[in-house]
Amino acid sequence: MRSSIDRLTGLAHLDSNSLSEEIAFLENSLDKLLHTRRISNDAYLAAGAVQGGLAMLGDMIDIGISRSEVQDQLRQLLERADRVDESHPGLDEAIEGRRV
């Protein structure tokens, strides 16, 4: 999960399209990993909380929140992603392994 947020924070300009692409990637990856039993249901649900936070951030960007608020929200999501990765070792690597 951390890698996804790191990828987003590394963009010169984060917009809702970039965010939507990452959310779609996460959704697809998590679904495939769950159905192939590479991740547990608990890991899937925990990752879903971060994915949902990213979706909410996309909505906030669409209504025009400030860049500093975007950065604050990303920082909070990064902390949540770190906790998910701690609780579910190997989740981030499994997700990133699905990137083309």
Disulfide bonds with the S-S distance in Angstrom:
none
